[in-house]
Amino acid sequence: MKIAIVEDDISMRRSIEIALKEFKEFEVVAFMNAVQALKKLDSTYDLIVTDINMPKMDGLEFIKKVDFKCDFIVITGNASLNKAVESLRLGVKDFLTKPFEVETLVEAIKRTAEFSKIQAENERRYEGKERRIGKEDIREDKVERRRQGSDRRKRFYGESKPLLKILNVLRKVALTNASVMLLGESGVGKELFAREVHDKSPRFADPFIPINMAAIPDNLLESELFGYEKGAFTDATAMKKGYFETANKGTLFLDEIGEMPLALQAKLLRVLQEHEIYRVGGTKAIKIDVRIVSATNANIKQKIADKVFREDLYYRLNTIPVNIPPLRHRKDEIEDIVCEYLFKVCRKYDFEYKSFSKDAMKALLDYEWPGNIRELLSVVERAIILSEEDVIYESDLFLEGRKSQKSIGDLEKELIIELLKDSGNDFDKSADKLGISLAKLEKKIDKYNIEV
């Protein structure tokens, strides 16, 4: 493995160089800065270990200018969090903070090498073939471009410590097939984190299928998950594959897993144990290879105590638990999220570009956001639509009425009322905004006695 060390601190550079040369499987070349490295680096290098803060050219600019396929590990003593996050967006495989033990760097190098090996095998396996991914026919010569796009796609904005910590954990977990359970309040963006696991895994070129357990009627859930054979029931006029078969080789995201009916939990447990399914009305076992990521905002342990969720299934799904903190604990992300969404909304409605006043932005930062990112985006979109000037002021946000303590139910009722008003009582659009089914929205309207 040919490794380049790019580090302006001579003692650090020499220490790393000497330590890595102890390993016979490593061929190590060191450079004193990024400018020197760019002149001499070529595609024979497998990995570059680079500092971020260097004279003449910093590490992130250097990474962007490397014009051949190569893995990167970033090391730094005093980089800001936004630089750390930006390095992850550029596809950097690991981020180490000085001081660190040499063993830690060696582990990071070996981990990166293993991931690259898996990706290379994945690409070779499909070389020259055609496969169907979702509804899109692609040739495997596009797999590399798809991977690069996944590595560099901007999915998260801001620079909070919790976000960086979560992304670091998910990047490591993604290399395995371990089941992941994402835990957090409604609206924190659990599906985005599930997609991050998929995109950073060796399954990146295969389907990612998200399913909301609460959005599918209980009597249809089994046939949706496992498919059905022709004649299995009255309306089954042809065989249909379920989500498990559709997601084969890829990732299945089971959102609101706590809402799964108890009777179906036993069947899901068997699928996880045997790696095979039976379509409804079928007798033939169908082998499947699917990575499961689940999510819930419910207290699963309480559901287990209440005997409405199986403890053995919980332990199967909860191999790697990841807690997603609420937005009120990730406020460093708010300004970047708002600015990005502002641009998208203005483009969506073909508005002239607007901006938030300092007072409006301060109000957004000061608010506690009990509805998390979903509530933030709703408030921002409404403010953009209703503001009559190019600048959005605090009064356009209508946050005053929200600042009193509200229960989640009160907040949900308020959001539904707002969405119905904004959409002209369009139930389909409102349900889509909330991320729930039309039937679920109608139940909530009845529950909260909302007059339409």
VEXPA-385844 format. One line per 8 residues: number of its first residue (from 1); their letters; for each residue x, y, z of C-alpha. Coordinates in Angstrom, 3 decimals, padded with zeros to 6 digits, always signed. Layout:
N
NUM> A> X Y Z ~ ... $
END
This chain:
452
1> MKIAIVED> +000.000 +000.000 +000.000 ~ +001.617 +003.254 -001.136 ~ +000.965 +006.074 +001.331 ~ +001.764 +009.806 +001.094 ~ +002.165 +011.897 +004.251 ~ +001.538 +015.628 +003.763 ~ +002.427 +017.519 +006.964 ~ +004.214 +020.849 +007.483 $
9> DISMRRSI> +005.211 +020.078 +011.106 ~ +008.583 +018.368 +010.683 ~ +008.497 +016.463 +013.974 ~ +004.986 +015.149 +013.316 ~ +005.876 +014.283 +009.707 ~ +009.024 +012.391 +010.691 ~ +007.266 +010.582 +013.559 ~ +004.488 +009.315 +011.300 $
17> EIALKEFK> +006.914 +008.406 +008.528 ~ +009.210 +006.423 +010.841 ~ +006.305 +004.677 +012.574 ~ +004.575 +003.599 +009.352 ~ +007.804 +002.340 +007.784 ~ +007.874 -000.283 +010.528 ~ +005.044 -001.981 +008.661 ~ +006.288 -003.987 +005.680 $
25> EFEVVAFM> +002.952 -003.680 +003.865 ~ +003.278 +000.139 +003.736 ~ +005.426 +002.106 +001.263 ~ +005.642 +005.617 +002.724 ~ +006.646 +008.919 +001.089 ~ +006.497 +012.222 +003.024 ~ +005.987 +015.797 +001.767 ~ +006.462 +019.044 +003.703 $
33> NAVQALKK> +003.451 +020.816 +002.191 ~ +000.576 +020.405 -000.256 ~ +002.226 +022.346 -003.086 ~ +005.228 +020.031 -003.063 ~ +002.960 +016.985 -002.869 ~ +000.847 +018.017 -005.870 ~ +003.973 +018.240 -008.028 ~ +005.057 +014.685 -007.264 $
41> LDSTYDLI> +001.918 +012.679 -006.489 ~ +000.494 +010.331 -009.101 ~ -002.062 +007.539 -009.413 ~ +000.305 +004.961 -007.923 ~ -000.615 +006.239 -004.440 ~ -003.398 +004.381 -002.619 ~ -003.823 +006.696 +000.356 ~ -002.941 +010.250 +001.360 $
49> VTDINMPK> -002.692 +011.267 +005.017 ~ -002.827 +015.062 +005.147 ~ -002.918 +017.857 +007.689 ~ -005.585 +020.547 +007.203 ~ -003.885 +023.743 +008.402 ~ -000.761 +024.189 +006.276 ~ +000.953 +027.228 +004.720 ~ +000.559 +027.986 +000.984 $
57> MDGLEFIK> -002.391 +025.600 +000.567 ~ -004.654 +024.059 +003.204 ~ -005.583 +020.398 +003.263 ~ -009.130 +020.755 +001.941 ~ -008.017 +022.763 -001.090 ~ -005.285 +020.170 -001.628 ~ -007.799 +017.292 -001.558 ~ -009.955 +019.033 -004.164 $
65> KVDFKCDF> -006.927 +019.400 -006.488 ~ -005.807 +015.768 -006.381 ~ -006.924 +014.587 -009.828 ~ -006.746 +010.808 -009.424 ~ -008.763 +008.291 -007.423 ~ -007.310 +007.993 -003.952 ~ -008.427 +007.600 -000.339 ~ -007.786 +010.337 +002.232 $
73> IVITGNAS> -007.325 +010.492 +005.987 ~ -007.234 +013.969 +007.540 ~ -005.198 +014.829 +010.659 ~ -005.288 +018.153 +012.467 ~ -004.580 +019.855 +015.743 ~ -006.874 +022.863 +015.597 ~ -009.277 +022.638 +012.653 ~ -012.720 +024.167 +013.064 $
81> LNKAVESL> -015.696 +021.843 +013.004 ~ -016.894 +023.207 +009.673 ~ -013.613 +022.050 +008.116 ~ -014.081 +018.634 +009.665 ~ -017.581 +018.369 +008.216 ~ -016.399 +019.650 +004.835 ~ -013.689 +016.969 +004.770 ~ -016.377 +014.305 +005.274 $
89> RLGVKDFL> -018.385 +015.779 +002.406 ~ -015.328 +015.470 +000.183 ~ -015.261 +011.738 +000.827 ~ -012.462 +011.692 +003.414 ~ -012.515 +008.266 +005.054 ~ -011.286 +009.252 +008.525 ~ -010.580 +012.374 +010.610 ~ -008.036 +012.218 +013.450 $
97> TKPFEVET> -007.361 +014.971 +015.979 ~ -003.818 +015.563 +017.259 ~ -002.330 +014.269 +019.423 ~ -003.079 +010.641 +018.566 ~ -001.352 +007.310 +019.020 ~ +000.347 +005.806 +015.986 ~ -001.786 +002.702 +016.531 ~ -004.890 +004.846 +015.999 $
105> LVEAIKRT> -003.576 +006.012 +012.628 ~ -002.635 +002.474 +011.630 ~ -006.145 +001.260 +012.511 ~ -007.631 +004.068 +010.405 ~ -005.382 +003.149 +007.474 ~ -006.304 -000.528 +007.652 ~ -009.991 +000.302 +007.982 ~ -009.807 +002.542 +004.927 $
113> AEFSKIQA> -007.953 -000.124 +002.965 ~ -010.597 -002.717 +003.830 ~ -013.402 -000.410 +002.687 ~ -011.607 +000.273 -000.606 ~ -011.117 -003.456 -001.124 ~ -014.851 -004.090 -000.636 ~ -015.728 -001.317 -003.077 ~ -013.263 -002.611 -005.676 $
121> ENERRYEG> -014.680 -006.130 -005.409 ~ -018.193 -004.731 -005.716 ~ -017.302 -002.855 -008.894 ~ -015.453 -005.830 -010.447 ~ -018.368 -008.122 -009.675 ~ -020.653 -006.069 -011.883 ~ -018.165 -004.957 -014.519 ~ -019.689 -004.985 -018.007 $
129> KERRIGKE> -023.126 -006.090 -016.775 ~ -026.456 -004.317 -016.670 ~ -028.655 -004.168 -013.595 ~ -031.885 -002.461 -012.674 ~ -031.663 -000.031 -009.778 ~ -035.154 +001.147 -008.832 ~ -036.686 +002.247 -012.144 ~ -033.362 +003.229 -013.650 $
137> DIREDKVE> -031.352 +000.993 -016.007 ~ -027.643 +001.735 -015.601 ~ -024.449 +000.210 -016.893 ~ -021.864 -000.721 -014.356 ~ -019.358 +001.706 -015.846 ~ -021.498 +004.333 -014.088 ~ -021.042 +002.764 -010.663 ~ -017.889 +004.746 -009.965 $
145> RRRQGSDR> -019.571 +008.024 -010.858 ~ -022.491 +007.037 -008.635 ~ -020.105 +006.334 -005.761 ~ -018.332 +009.657 -006.163 ~ -021.661 +011.447 -006.252 ~ -022.722 +009.681 -003.051 ~ -019.480 +010.583 -001.289 ~ -019.783 +014.239 -002.172 $
153> RKRFYGES> -023.542 +014.768 -002.022 ~ -024.500 +017.472 +000.450 ~ -027.035 +015.892 +002.753 ~ -026.205 +017.674 +006.019 ~ -025.506 +021.326 +006.717 ~ -023.941 +023.072 +009.682 ~ -021.146 +022.121 +012.026 ~ -022.513 +020.891 +015.343 $
161> KPLLKILN> -020.457 +018.490 +017.446 ~ -023.342 +015.975 +017.717 ~ -023.702 +015.863 +013.921 ~ -019.999 +015.265 +013.386 ~ -019.989 +012.538 +016.023 ~ -022.984 +010.779 +014.457 ~ -021.512 +010.911 +010.953 ~ -018.248 +009.458 +012.256 $
169> VLRKVALT> -020.102 +006.541 +013.887 ~ -022.281 +005.889 +010.837 ~ -019.302 +005.913 +008.494 ~ -017.682 +003.131 +010.539 ~ -020.902 +001.160 +010.946 ~ -021.618 +001.394 +007.214 ~ -018.683 -000.906 +006.449 ~ -020.433 -003.765 +008.244 $
177> NASVMLLG> -023.786 -005.491 +007.768 ~ -024.870 -004.790 +011.357 ~ -028.466 -003.697 +011.877 ~ -028.755 -000.051 +012.900 ~ -031.551 +001.495 +014.958 ~ -031.883 +005.285 +014.785 ~ -033.503 +006.759 +017.881 ~ -034.791 +010.300 +018.153 $
185> ESGVGKEL> -037.717 +012.657 +018.259 ~ -040.023 +013.090 +015.299 ~ -038.627 +015.459 +012.699 ~ -034.886 +015.084 +013.413 ~ -034.165 +013.678 +009.948 ~ -033.736 +009.970 +010.662 ~ -034.224 +008.987 +007.014 ~ -031.306 +011.217 +005.979 $
193> FAREVHDK> -029.048 +009.395 +008.416 ~ -030.325 +006.036 +007.137 ~ -029.442 +007.094 +003.583 ~ -025.992 +008.089 +004.807 ~ -025.428 +004.549 +006.108 ~ -026.470 +003.143 +002.729 ~ -024.379 +005.532 +000.628 ~ -021.234 +004.931 +002.675 $
201> SPRFADPF> -021.624 +001.141 +002.570 ~ -020.548 -001.424 -000.046 ~ -024.263 -001.578 -000.992 ~ -024.204 +002.026 -002.287 ~ -025.023 +001.051 -005.908 ~ -028.047 -001.050 -004.939 ~ -031.544 +000.102 -003.893 ~ -032.341 +002.078 -000.766 $
209> IPINMAAI> -036.019 +001.457 +000.056 ~ -037.658 +003.541 +002.818 ~ -040.889 +002.300 +004.404 ~ -042.996 +004.127 +006.980 ~ -044.640 +001.472 +009.146 ~ -047.287 +003.916 +010.366 ~ -048.272 +004.959 +006.838 ~ -049.363 +001.499 +005.650 $
217> PDNLLESE> -052.640 -000.039 +006.912 ~ -052.008 -003.082 +009.116 ~ -053.905 -005.447 +006.801 ~ -051.678 -004.514 +003.846 ~ -048.325 -004.398 +005.589 ~ -047.405 -008.088 +005.197 ~ -048.083 -008.151 +001.449 ~ -046.227 -004.852 +000.995 $
225> LFGYEKGA> -043.155 -006.170 +002.808 ~ -043.031 -009.708 +001.441 ~ -045.053 -009.495 -001.780 ~ -047.770 -011.923 -002.852 ~ -048.474 -014.666 -005.368 ~ -051.191 -014.500 -008.006 ~ -054.478 -015.591 -006.486 ~ -053.308 -015.080 -002.875 $
233> FTDATAMK> -056.410 -012.937 -002.306 ~ -059.266 -011.501 -004.345 ~ -057.385 -008.563 -005.887 ~ -054.123 -010.470 -006.462 ~ -054.461 -010.785 -010.241 ~ -050.671 -011.062 -010.722 ~ -047.583 -011.837 -008.661 ~ -046.061 -008.812 -006.944 $
241> KGYFETAN> -042.647 -008.490 -005.303 ~ -042.524 -006.910 -001.876 ~ -040.119 -004.352 -000.443 ~ -037.672 -007.020 +000.745 ~ -037.203 -008.388 -002.771 ~ -037.052 -004.895 -004.254 ~ -034.317 -003.960 -001.783 ~ -032.299 -007.163 -002.358 $
249> KGTLFLDE> -028.523 -006.487 -002.111 ~ -029.363 -003.014 -000.838 ~ -030.800 -001.389 +002.290 ~ -034.325 -001.479 +003.726 ~ -035.208 +001.443 +006.010 ~ -038.052 +000.591 +008.395 ~ -039.233 +003.906 +009.821 ~ -041.500 +004.030 +012.882 $
257> IGEMPLAL> -040.684 +000.382 +013.566 ~ -042.469 +000.658 +016.921 ~ -045.781 +000.817 +015.041 ~ -045.358 -002.624 +013.449 ~ -048.237 -004.973 +014.421 ~ -047.228 -007.630 +016.932 ~ -048.331 -010.493 +014.663 ~ -046.014 -009.316 +011.900 $
265> QAKLLRVL> -043.044 -008.897 +014.234 ~ -042.608 -012.669 +014.505 ~ -042.409 -012.979 +010.712 ~ -039.878 -010.160 +010.494 ~ -037.760 -011.838 +013.174 ~ -037.742 -015.056 +011.163 ~ -036.661 -013.178 +008.037 ~ -033.749 -011.621 +009.932 $
273> QEHEIYRV> -032.706 -015.035 +011.267 ~ -033.146 -017.130 +008.108 ~ -032.442 -014.484 +005.410 ~ -035.401 -015.698 +003.397 ~ -039.009 -014.685 +002.830 ~ -042.270 -016.261 +001.694 ~ -044.626 -014.228 -000.445 ~ -048.221 -014.138 +000.812 $
281> GGTKAIKI> -049.911 -017.199 -000.663 ~ -046.538 -018.732 -001.594 ~ -044.771 -021.899 -000.418 ~ -041.315 -021.297 -001.924 ~ -038.607 -019.734 +000.239 ~ -036.889 -016.784 -001.478 ~ -033.361 -015.964 -000.325 ~ -032.710 -012.280 +000.307 $
289> DVRIVSAT> -029.642 -010.228 +001.241 ~ -030.826 -006.965 +002.769 ~ -029.253 -004.589 +005.274 ~ -031.821 -003.332 +007.816 ~ -031.819 +000.188 +009.227 ~ -034.783 +000.944 +011.499 ~ -035.938 +004.085 +013.280 ~ -038.390 +005.089 +015.951 $
297> NANIKQKI> -039.422 +008.051 +018.064 ~ -041.293 +005.764 +020.450 ~ -040.093 +004.413 +023.776 ~ -039.419 +000.882 +022.557 ~ -038.463 -000.404 +026.015 ~ -041.840 +000.726 +027.317 ~ -043.534 -001.022 +024.386 ~ -041.612 -004.181 +025.311 $
305> ADKVFRED> -042.795 -003.825 +028.913 ~ -046.345 -003.364 +027.628 ~ -045.902 -006.537 +025.524 ~ -046.667 -004.792 +022.229 ~ -043.113 -005.131 +020.894 ~ -041.007 -008.291 +020.922 ~ -037.831 -008.077 +022.965 ~ -036.007 -010.611 +020.754 $
313> LYYRLNTI> -036.809 -008.545 +017.640 ~ -035.603 -005.391 +019.408 ~ -032.194 -006.951 +020.045 ~ -031.990 -008.113 +016.419 ~ -032.678 -004.617 +015.124 ~ -030.701 -002.768 +017.781 ~ -027.205 -004.154 +017.132 ~ -025.943 -000.584 +016.662 $
321> PVNIPPLR> -028.154 +002.018 +018.404 ~ -027.588 +005.609 +017.271 ~ -029.244 +008.459 +019.128 ~ -030.078 +011.486 +016.965 ~ -030.213 +014.579 +019.224 ~ -033.062 +017.062 +018.737 ~ -032.409 +020.286 +016.841 ~ -032.338 +022.304 +020.092 $
329> HRKDEIED> -029.079 +020.477 +020.886 ~ -027.677 +021.011 +017.365 ~ -028.244 +024.741 +016.960 ~ -024.949 +025.246 +015.134 ~ -026.634 +023.638 +012.127 ~ -029.625 +025.984 +011.972 ~ -028.146 +028.887 +010.010 ~ -026.723 +026.668 +007.270 $
337> IVCEYLFK> -029.948 +024.626 +007.034 ~ -032.008 +027.812 +006.756 ~ -029.805 +029.364 +004.076 ~ -029.796 +026.198 +001.981 ~ -033.561 +025.732 +002.285 ~ -034.142 +029.412 +001.528 ~ -032.392 +028.956 -001.806 ~ -034.392 +025.799 -002.613 $
345> VCRKYDFE> -037.764 +027.352 -001.759 ~ -037.089 +030.522 -003.760 ~ -036.125 +028.377 -006.734 ~ -039.154 +026.103 -006.238 ~ -041.629 +029.006 -006.358 ~ -039.622 +031.036 -008.871 ~ -039.233 +033.879 -006.363 ~ -036.519 +036.503 -006.421 $
353> YKSFSKDA> -033.876 +035.480 -003.903 ~ -034.730 +036.608 -000.361 ~ -032.644 +036.894 +002.785 ~ -033.222 +036.774 +006.540 ~ -032.604 +039.854 +008.692 ~ -030.246 +039.516 +011.663 ~ -033.198 +039.697 +014.059 ~ -035.042 +036.966 +012.162 $
361> MKALLDYE> -032.015 +034.689 +012.176 ~ -031.477 +035.338 +015.896 ~ -035.111 +034.422 +016.531 ~ -034.634 +031.161 +014.629 ~ -031.514 +030.396 +016.670 ~ -033.179 +031.257 +019.996 ~ -036.315 +029.164 +019.424 ~ -036.311 +025.636 +020.914 $
369> WPGNIREL> -037.856 +023.812 +017.895 ~ -039.934 +021.092 +019.583 ~ -040.873 +019.889 +016.080 ~ -037.178 +019.760 +015.095 ~ -036.008 +020.158 +011.495 ~ -039.459 +019.432 +010.076 ~ -040.882 +022.377 +012.037 ~ -037.930 +024.608 +011.075 $
377> LSVVERAI> -038.448 +023.956 +007.366 ~ -042.181 +024.564 +007.687 ~ -041.627 +027.934 +009.401 ~ -038.973 +028.978 +006.860 ~ -041.102 +028.045 +003.852 ~ -044.138 +029.848 +005.239 ~ -042.067 +032.973 +005.969 ~ -040.651 +033.001 +002.428 $
385> ILSEEDVI> -044.115 +032.663 +000.899 ~ -045.852 +035.249 +003.100 ~ -043.127 +037.902 +003.385 ~ -043.823 +040.859 +001.134 ~ -040.256 +042.145 +000.924 ~ -036.919 +040.772 -000.186 ~ -035.834 +040.691 +003.459 ~ -037.590 +038.352 +005.895 $
393> YESDLFLE> -038.081 +039.927 +009.315 ~ -038.753 +038.384 +012.716 ~ -042.429 +039.335 +012.450 ~ -042.701 +037.178 +009.290 ~ -041.808 +034.061 +011.285 ~ -044.834 +034.119 +013.632 ~ -042.764 +032.468 +016.351 ~ -044.274 +034.349 +019.281 $
401> GRKSQKSI> -047.279 +032.049 +019.490 ~ -044.991 +029.025 +019.478 ~ -042.786 +030.076 +022.382 ~ -045.185 +028.959 +025.096 ~ -044.585 +025.401 +026.209 ~ -046.548 +022.999 +024.045 ~ -046.977 +019.263 +024.035 ~ -046.014 +017.333 +020.922 $
409> GDLEKELI> -049.739 +016.830 +020.295 ~ -050.391 +020.578 +020.446 ~ -047.511 +021.205 +018.088 ~ -048.683 +018.513 +015.675 ~ -052.203 +019.934 +015.661 ~ -050.838 +023.425 +014.965 ~ -048.647 +022.183 +012.123 ~ -051.561 +020.332 +010.503 $
417> IELLKDSG> -053.754 +023.428 +010.696 ~ -051.000 +025.567 +009.153 ~ -050.327 +023.108 +006.348 ~ -054.008 +022.799 +005.517 ~ -054.345 +026.586 +005.387 ~ -051.216 +027.026 +003.263 ~ -052.307 +024.318 +000.827 ~ -055.919 +025.470 +000.522 $
425> NDFDKSAD> -057.120 +022.325 +002.353 ~ -055.252 +020.041 -000.040 ~ -055.068 +016.839 +002.009 ~ -052.621 +015.087 -000.324 ~ -050.086 +017.941 -000.203 ~ -050.433 +018.303 +003.558 ~ -049.945 +014.573 +004.159 ~ -046.890 +014.614 +001.892 $
433> KLGISLAK> -045.394 +017.535 +003.828 ~ -045.904 +015.678 +007.105 ~ -044.464 +012.459 +005.671 ~ -047.576 +010.421 +006.486 ~ -050.325 +008.708 +004.502 ~ -053.616 +010.377 +003.616 ~ -055.438 +007.927 +005.892 ~ -053.106 +008.796 +008.765 $
441> LEKKIDKY> -053.709 +012.528 +008.234 ~ -057.483 +012.034 +008.272 ~ -057.192 +010.115 +011.557 ~ -055.180 +012.965 +013.085 ~ -057.726 +015.553 +011.896 ~ -060.427 +013.552 +013.688 ~ -058.212 +013.046 +016.758 ~ -057.536 +016.771 +017.185 $
449> NIEV> -061.064 +017.856 +016.179 ~ -059.655 +020.108 +013.460 ~ -062.310 +021.986 +011.533 ~ -061.525 +022.003 +007.815 $
END
